């Protein structure tokens, strides 16, 4: 038999721990923004577009889960929209240049909205 250790946090300990995790998440936003801006530039310049679009979807997916859990509802919702839109486009059977341009008309501003919300949170 193995002894299991159970850790119980008091209400104030839990609140403090959640605050630390939230602060840690906010500290990562600058790096995430730079990564996403770099990926956006790759799409615009036509450099490995498929990989860049998928990487944007993947990052948005991670942000979606963490932001919502930590109480950043607006960012979580925007990241969810980016995740859904970019993932759907990446999963499409064929992606012509014309389809990409049509997608980017909506997808680009959607990504910008998410980036703006990330910057707003950093400035708080």
C-alpha positions in Angstrom: 0.0 0.0 0.0 1.1 3.5 -0.8 0.5 6.4 1.4 -1.2 9.3 -0.3 -0.6 12.8 0.8 -3.6 15.1 0.6 -3.0 18.8 0.5 -5.8 21.1 1.5 -5.6 24.8 0.9 -7.5 27.3 3.0 -9.7 29.8 1.2 -7.1 32.5 1.5 -4.3 30.2 0.3 -6.3 29.2 -2.7 -7.1 32.8 -3.5 -3.4 33.7 -3.2 -2.4 30.7 -5.4 -4.9 31.7 -8.1 -3.6 35.2 -8.0 -0.1 33.9 -8.6 -1.1 31.8 -11.5 -3.0 34.7 -13.0 0.0 37.0 -12.6 2.2 34.3 -14.2 -0.1 34.1 -17.2 -0.1 37.9 -17.6 3.7 37.8 -17.5 3.7 35.5 -20.6 1.5 37.7 -22.7 4.3 39.9 -24.1 6.1 36.8 -25.5 2.8 35.3 -26.8 2.0 38.6 -28.6 5.5 38.7 -30.2 5.1 35.0 -31.3 1.6 35.7 -32.8 2.8 38.9 -34.5 5.6 36.9 -36.1 3.2 34.3 -37.3 0.9 36.9 -38.7 3.8 38.5 -40.6 4.6 35.0 -42.1 1.0 34.7 -43.3 1.1 38.2 -44.8 4.4 37.6 -46.5 3.5 34.2 -47.8 6.2 32.4 -45.8 5.1 28.9 -44.7 1.5 30.1 -44.6 0.0 26.7 -43.7 2.3 26.2 -40.8 1.8 29.8 -39.6 -2.0 29.5 -39.7 -1.9 26.2 -37.8 0.5 27.7 -35.2 -1.9 30.6 -34.7 -4.8 28.2 -34.2 -2.7 26.1 -31.7 -1.7 29.2 -29.7 -5.2 30.5 -29.6 -6.4 27.1 -28.4 -4.0 27.2 -25.5 -4.9 30.8 -24.6 -8.6 29.9 -24.9 -8.4 27.3 -22.2 -6.1 29.1 -19.8 -7.6 32.6 -20.1 -11.2 31.4 -19.5 -10.1 29.3 -16.5 -8.2 32.2 -14.9 -11.1 34.7 -15.3 -10.0 36.5 -18.4 -13.4 35.9 -20.1 -13.0 38.4 -22.9 -9.6 37.1 -23.9 -10.9 33.5 -23.6 -13.9 34.2 -25.9 -11.7 36.0 -28.5 -9.1 33.2 -28.4 -12.0 30.7 -28.9 -13.2 32.6 -32.0 -9.6 32.6 -33.4 -9.1 28.9 -32.6 -12.4 27.9 -34.2 -11.9 30.0 -37.4 -8.2 29.2 -38.0 -8.7 25.5 -37.2 -11.6 25.2 -39.6 -9.6 26.9 -42.3 -6.6 24.7 -41.7 -8.7 21.6 -41.7 -10.2 22.4 -45.1 -9.4 20.0 -47.9 -8.0 22.7 -50.3 -6.8 26.2 -49.6 -6.3 28.3 -52.7 -4.7 31.7 -52.6 -8.1 33.2 -53.2 -9.6 31.3 -50.3 -6.8 32.5 -48.1 -7.4 36.1 -49.0 -11.1 35.7 -48.3 -10.4 34.0 -45.0 -7.9 36.6 -44.0 -10.4 39.4 -44.5 -12.2 38.1 -41.4 -9.5 36.1 -39.8 -6.9 38.9 -39.7 -9.1 41.4 -37.8 -10.2 38.6 -35.5 -6.6 37.9 -34.7 -6.0 41.6 -34.2 -8.9 41.8 -31.7 -7.3 39.0 -29.7 -3.9 40.7 -29.8 -5.5 44.0 -28.7 -7.2 42.3 -25.7 -3.9 40.7 -24.7 -2.2 44.1 -24.9 -5.0 45.7 -22.8 -4.6 43.1 -20.1 -0.8 43.7 -20.0 -1.5 47.4 -19.5 -3.7 46.9 -16.4 
